[in-house]
Amino acid sequence: MDRTKPKMPLETVASELLAPLSRYLRRYAGDRPIADDLLQTTMIRVLRGLPAFEGRANLTTWAFAIATRVAVDHFRHPEHRRDIVDIFDLGDGEEPVDGDRLAEEKLVIGEMNACVREVIDSLPEDYRAALVLHDLEEMSVRQVAEVCGITIATAKVRIHRARNRLREALRTQCAFYRDEDDVFRCDRKPEAPRSGWRVE
Protein backbone atom coordinates (compact mmCIF):
# COMPACT_ATOMS: atom_id res chain seq x y z
CA MET A 1 0.00 0.00 0.00
CA ASP A 2 1.24 3.50 -0.76
CA ARG A 3 1.72 6.42 1.59
CA THR A 4 -1.26 8.40 0.37
CA LYS A 5 -4.51 8.68 2.26
CA PRO A 6 -6.60 5.63 1.36
CA LYS A 7 -9.22 6.28 -1.32
CA MET A 8 -10.88 2.87 -0.97
CA PRO A 9 -13.86 2.28 1.33
CA LEU A 10 -12.88 1.64 4.93
CA GLU A 11 -14.23 -1.90 4.75
CA THR A 12 -11.96 -2.67 1.78
CA VAL A 13 -8.88 -1.28 3.48
CA ALA A 14 -9.70 -3.17 6.67
CA SER A 15 -10.19 -6.44 4.80
CA GLU A 16 -6.74 -6.07 3.19
CA LEU A 17 -5.16 -5.56 6.60
CA LEU A 18 -7.03 -8.38 8.30
CA ALA A 19 -4.94 -11.35 7.12
CA PRO A 20 -1.45 -9.91 7.79
CA LEU A 21 -2.50 -8.55 11.17
CA SER A 22 -4.08 -11.88 12.13
CA ARG A 23 -0.92 -13.79 11.18
CA TYR A 24 1.28 -11.38 13.10
CA LEU A 25 -0.80 -11.48 16.26
CA ARG A 26 -0.98 -15.28 16.22
CA ARG A 27 2.79 -15.44 15.94
CA TYR A 28 3.17 -12.85 18.68
CA ALA A 29 0.68 -14.37 21.11
CA GLY A 30 1.25 -18.06 20.41
CA ASP A 31 -2.38 -18.65 21.33
CA ARG A 32 -5.16 -18.43 18.77
CA PRO A 33 -8.04 -17.34 21.04
CA ILE A 34 -5.88 -14.59 22.57
CA ALA A 35 -4.66 -13.54 19.13
CA ASP A 36 -8.24 -13.36 17.86
CA ASP A 37 -9.21 -11.12 20.78
CA LEU A 38 -6.20 -8.89 20.10
CA LEU A 39 -7.12 -8.78 16.42
CA GLN A 40 -10.65 -7.64 17.22
CA THR A 41 -9.36 -4.81 19.41
CA THR A 42 -6.80 -3.88 16.76
CA MET A 43 -9.33 -3.76 13.95
CA ILE A 44 -11.67 -1.56 16.01
CA ARG A 45 -8.83 0.90 16.55
CA VAL A 46 -7.78 0.72 12.90
CA LEU A 47 -11.31 1.43 11.67
CA ARG A 48 -11.67 4.30 14.11
CA GLY A 49 -8.34 5.76 13.06
CA LEU A 50 -8.60 5.35 9.29
CA PRO A 51 -10.68 8.48 8.62
CA ALA A 52 -7.95 10.59 10.25
CA PHE A 53 -5.06 8.71 8.64
CA GLU A 54 -3.04 11.29 6.70
CA GLY A 55 -0.50 9.07 4.99
CA ARG A 56 2.56 10.30 6.86
CA ALA A 57 3.49 6.65 7.35
CA ASN A 58 2.88 3.51 5.35
CA LEU A 59 -0.66 2.28 6.03
CA THR A 60 0.43 -1.29 6.80
CA THR A 61 3.20 -0.08 9.12
CA TRP A 62 0.68 2.16 10.89
CA ALA A 63 -1.72 -0.77 11.36
CA PHE A 64 1.08 -3.05 12.63
CA ALA A 65 2.04 -0.34 15.13
CA ILE A 66 -1.52 -0.37 16.47
CA ALA A 67 -1.48 -4.19 16.68
CA THR A 68 1.85 -4.14 18.50
CA ARG A 69 0.61 -1.64 21.09
CA VAL A 70 -2.51 -3.73 21.65
CA ALA A 71 -0.47 -6.92 22.12
CA VAL A 72 2.19 -5.35 24.33
CA ASP A 73 -0.44 -3.72 26.55
CA HIS A 74 -2.29 -7.02 26.87
CA PHE A 75 0.73 -9.06 27.97
CA ARG A 76 2.03 -6.36 30.29
CA HIS A 77 -1.16 -6.54 32.30
CA PRO A 78 -0.49 -8.36 35.62
CA GLU A 79 -3.15 -10.98 34.87
CA HIS A 80 -1.47 -11.96 31.60
CA ARG A 81 2.21 -11.78 32.50
CA ARG A 82 4.39 -14.84 32.01
CA ASP A 83 7.81 -15.75 33.35
CA ILE A 84 10.12 -13.30 31.62
CA VAL A 85 13.87 -13.62 31.30
CA ASP A 86 15.98 -10.63 32.32
CA ILE A 87 17.29 -9.74 28.87
CA PHE A 88 20.18 -7.75 30.33
CA ASP A 89 21.63 -10.74 32.19
CA LEU A 90 22.35 -12.68 29.02
CA GLY A 91 25.87 -11.43 28.34
CA ASP A 92 24.97 -10.40 24.79
CA GLY A 93 28.48 -9.43 23.84
CA GLU A 94 28.96 -7.02 20.97
CA GLU A 95 25.86 -5.32 19.61
CA PRO A 96 25.11 -5.40 15.87
CA VAL A 97 26.18 -2.32 13.95
CA ASP A 98 24.65 -2.75 10.52
CA GLY A 99 21.99 -4.53 8.51
CA ASP A 100 24.44 -6.98 6.96
CA ARG A 101 25.39 -8.41 10.33
CA LEU A 102 21.75 -8.68 11.27
CA ALA A 103 21.09 -10.62 8.08
CA GLU A 104 23.98 -12.97 8.84
CA GLU A 105 22.63 -13.60 12.34
CA LYS A 106 19.08 -14.24 11.23
CA LEU A 107 17.67 -17.41 12.73
CA VAL A 108 15.61 -19.88 10.79
CA ILE A 109 12.91 -20.43 13.38
CA GLY A 110 10.72 -22.58 11.14
CA GLU A 111 7.73 -24.13 12.81
CA MET A 112 6.59 -22.43 15.97
CA ASN A 113 6.62 -25.61 18.03
CA ALA A 114 6.21 -25.63 21.77
CA CYS A 115 9.92 -25.53 22.56
CA VAL A 116 10.63 -22.43 20.45
CA ARG A 117 7.32 -20.87 21.44
CA GLU A 118 8.16 -21.09 25.13
CA VAL A 119 11.42 -19.25 24.56
CA ILE A 120 9.75 -16.50 22.55
CA ASP A 121 7.07 -16.16 25.22
CA SER A 122 9.79 -15.65 27.84
CA LEU A 123 11.06 -12.49 26.15
CA PRO A 124 10.06 -9.05 27.41
CA GLU A 125 7.24 -7.75 25.19
CA ASP A 126 9.32 -5.11 23.41
CA TYR A 127 11.93 -7.69 22.43
CA ARG A 128 9.34 -10.24 21.40
CA ALA A 129 7.74 -7.68 19.09
CA ALA A 130 11.07 -6.85 17.46
CA LEU A 131 11.94 -10.52 16.92
CA VAL A 132 8.56 -11.52 15.52
CA LEU A 133 8.35 -8.48 13.24
CA HIS A 134 11.86 -8.92 11.85
CA ASP A 135 12.44 -12.67 11.77
CA LEU A 136 8.91 -13.97 11.21
CA GLU A 137 7.12 -11.10 9.47
CA GLU A 138 10.35 -10.33 7.56
CA MET A 139 10.19 -6.60 8.12
CA SER A 140 13.31 -4.51 7.67
CA VAL A 141 15.02 -3.01 10.71
CA ARG A 142 13.70 0.38 9.63
CA GLN A 143 10.15 -0.96 9.49
CA VAL A 144 10.54 -2.56 12.93
CA ALA A 145 11.69 0.80 14.27
CA GLU A 146 8.68 2.55 12.72
CA VAL A 147 6.19 -0.02 14.03
CA CYS A 148 7.64 0.03 17.54
CA GLY A 149 8.17 3.79 17.63
CA ILE A 150 11.91 3.47 18.36
CA THR A 151 15.18 4.39 16.67
CA ILE A 152 16.84 2.08 14.18
CA ALA A 153 19.73 1.59 16.61
CA THR A 154 17.33 0.51 19.36
CA ALA A 155 15.56 -1.86 16.98
CA LYS A 156 18.90 -3.50 16.14
CA VAL A 157 19.72 -3.94 19.82
CA ARG A 158 16.34 -5.50 20.58
CA ILE A 159 16.57 -7.93 17.67
CA HIS A 160 20.12 -8.85 18.60
CA ARG A 161 19.34 -9.49 22.27
CA ALA A 162 16.17 -11.43 21.49
CA ARG A 163 18.10 -13.67 19.08
CA ASN A 164 20.82 -14.23 21.66
CA ARG A 165 18.20 -15.37 24.15
CA LEU A 166 16.66 -17.68 21.59
CA ARG A 167 20.04 -19.14 20.64
CA GLU A 168 21.03 -19.70 24.26
CA ALA A 169 17.79 -21.44 25.10
CA LEU A 170 17.79 -23.61 21.99
CA ARG A 171 21.37 -24.66 22.66
CA THR A 172 20.97 -25.47 26.34
CA GLN A 173 17.33 -26.51 26.65
CA CYS A 174 16.27 -28.10 23.37
CA ALA A 175 17.10 -31.44 21.74
CA PHE A 176 17.02 -31.38 17.94
CA TYR A 177 16.03 -34.32 15.76
CA ARG A 178 14.36 -35.27 12.49
CA ASP A 179 10.97 -36.93 12.66
CA GLU A 180 9.64 -39.77 10.49
CA ASP A 181 8.84 -37.25 7.74
CA ASP A 182 12.43 -35.92 7.86
CA VAL A 183 11.21 -32.63 9.34
CA PHE A 184 13.72 -30.91 11.61
CA ARG A 185 12.19 -30.48 15.08
CA CYS A 186 13.17 -29.83 18.66
CA ASP A 187 11.86 -30.84 22.07
CA ARG A 188 12.81 -29.62 25.50
CA LYS A 189 15.57 -31.71 27.07
CA PRO A 190 14.25 -33.69 30.06
CA GLU A 191 16.93 -32.24 32.32
CA ALA A 192 16.55 -28.66 31.06
CA PRO A 193 15.48 -26.33 33.87
CA ARG A 194 12.34 -24.27 33.45
CA SER A 195 13.08 -22.16 36.49
CA GLY A 196 15.69 -19.47 36.88
CA TRP A 197 13.97 -17.00 34.59
CA ARG A 198 13.27 -13.88 36.53
CA VAL A 199 9.82 -12.39 36.50
CA GLU A 200 9.94 -8.70 35.70
C-alpha positions in Angstrom: 0.0 0.0 0.0 1.2 3.5 -0.8 1.7 6.4 1.6 -1.3 8.4 0.4 -4.5 8.7 2.3 -6.6 5.6 1.4 -9.2 6.3 -1.3 -10.9 2.9 -1.0 -13.9 2.3 1.3 -12.9 1.6 4.9 -14.2 -1.9 4.8 -12.0 -2.7 1.8 -8.9 -1.3 3.5 -9.7 -3.2 6.7 -10.2 -6.4 4.8 -6.7 -6.1 3.2 -5.2 -5.6 6.6 -7.0 -8.4 8.3 -4.9 -11.4 7.1 -1.5 -9.9 7.8 -2.5 -8.6 11.2 -4.1 -11.9 12.1 -0.9 -13.8 11.2 1.3 -11.4 13.1 -0.8 -11.5 16.3 -1.0 -15.3 16.2 2.8 -15.4 15.9 3.2 -12.9 18.7 0.7 -14.4 21.1 1.3 -18.1 20.4 -2.4 -18.6 21.3 -5.2 -18.4 18.8 -8.0 -17.3 21.0 -5.9 -14.6 22.6 -4.7 -13.5 19.1 -8.2 -13.4 17.9 -9.2 -11.1 20.8 -6.2 -8.9 20.1 -7.1 -8.8 16.4 -10.6 -7.6 17.2 -9.4 -4.8 19.4 -6.8 -3.9 16.8 -9.3 -3.8 13.9 -11.7 -1.6 16.0 -8.8 0.9 16.6 -7.8 0.7 12.9 -11.3 1.4 11.7 -11.7 4.3 14.1 -8.3 5.8 13.1 -8.6 5.4 9.3 -10.7 8.5 8.6 -8.0 10.6 10.2 -5.1 8.7 8.6 -3.0 11.3 6.7 -0.5 9.1 5.0 2.6 10.3 6.9 3.5 6.6 7.3 2.9 3.5 5.3 -0.7 2.3 6.0 0.4 -1.3 6.8 3.2 -0.1 9.1 0.7 2.2 10.9 -1.7 -0.8 11.4 1.1 -3.0 12.6 2.0 -0.3 15.1 -1.5 -0.4 16.5 -1.5 -4.2 16.7 1.9 -4.1 18.5 0.6 -1.6 21.1 -2.5 -3.7 21.6 -0.5 -6.9 22.1 2.2 -5.4 24.3 -0.4 -3.7 26.5 -2.3 -7.0 26.9 0.7 -9.1 28.0 2.0 -6.4 30.3 -1.2 -6.5 32.3 -0.5 -8.4 35.6 -3.1 -11.0 34.9 -1.5 -12.0 31.6 2.2 -11.8 32.5 4.4 -14.8 32.0 7.8 -15.7 33.3 10.1 -13.3 31.6 13.9 -13.6 31.3 16.0 -10.6 32.3 17.3 -9.7 28.9 20.2 -7.8 30.3 21.6 -10.7 32.2 22.4 -12.7 29.0 25.9 -11.4 28.3 25.0 -10.4 24.8 28.5 -9.4 23.8 29.0 -7.0 21.0 25.9 -5.3 19.6 25.1 -5.4 15.9 26.2 -2.3 13.9 24.6 -2.7 10.5 22.0 -4.5 8.5 24.4 -7.0 7.0 25.4 -8.4 10.3 21.7 -8.7 11.3 21.1 -10.6 8.1 24.0 -13.0 8.8 22.6 -13.6 12.3 19.1 -14.2 11.2 17.7 -17.4 12.7 15.6 -19.9 10.8 12.9 -20.4 13.4 10.7 -22.6 11.1 7.7 -24.1 12.8 6.6 -22.4 16.0 6.6 -25.6 18.0 6.2 -25.6 21.8 9.9 -25.5 22.6 10.6 -22.4 20.5 7.3 -20.9 21.4 8.2 -21.1 25.1 11.4 -19.2 24.6 9.7 -16.5 22.5 7.1 -16.2 25.2 9.8 -15.6 27.8 11.1 -12.5 26.1 10.1 -9.1 27.4 7.2 -7.8 25.2 9.3 -5.1 23.4 11.9 -7.7 22.4 9.3 -10.2 21.4 7.7 -7.7 19.1 11.1 -6.8 17.5 11.9 -10.5 16.9 8.6 -11.5 15.5 8.3 -8.5 13.2 11.9 -8.9 11.8 12.4 -12.7 11.8 8.9 -14.0 11.2 7.1 -11.1 9.5 10.3 -10.3 7.6 10.2 -6.6 8.1 13.3 -4.5 7.7 15.0 -3.0 10.7 13.7 0.4 9.6 10.1 -1.0 9.5 10.5 -2.6 12.9 11.7 0.8 14.3 8.7 2.5 12.7 6.2 0.0 14.0 7.6 0.0 17.5 8.2 3.8 17.6 11.9 3.5 18.4 15.2 4.4 16.7 16.8 2.1 14.2 19.7 1.6 16.6 17.3 0.5 19.4 15.6 -1.9 17.0 18.9 -3.5 16.1 19.7 -3.9 19.8 16.3 -5.5 20.6 16.6 -7.9 17.7 20.1 -8.9 18.6 19.3 -9.5 22.3 16.2 -11.4 21.5 18.1 -13.7 19.1 20.8 -14.2 21.7 18.2 -15.4 24.2 16.7 -17.7 21.6 20.0 -19.1 20.6 21.0 -19.7 24.3 17.8 -21.4 25.1 17.8 -23.6 22.0 21.4 -24.7 22.7 21.0 -25.5 26.3 17.3 -26.5 26.7 16.3 -28.1 23.4 17.1 -31.4 21.7 17.0 -31.4 17.9 16.0 -34.3 15.8 14.4 -35.3 12.5 11.0 -36.9 12.7 9.6 -39.8 10.5 8.8 -37.3 7.7 12.4 -35.9 7.9 11.2 -32.6 9.3 13.7 -30.9 11.6 12.2 -30.5 15.1 13.2 -29.8 18.7 11.9 -30.8 22.1 12.8 -29.6 25.5 15.6 -31.7 27.1 14.2 -33.7 30.1 16.9 -32.2 32.3 16.6 -28.7 31.1 15.5 -26.3 33.9 12.3 -24.3 33.5 13.1 -22.2 36.5 15.7 -19.5 36.9 14.0 -17.0 34.6 13.3 -13.9 36.5 9.8 -12.4 36.5 9.9 -8.7 35.7 
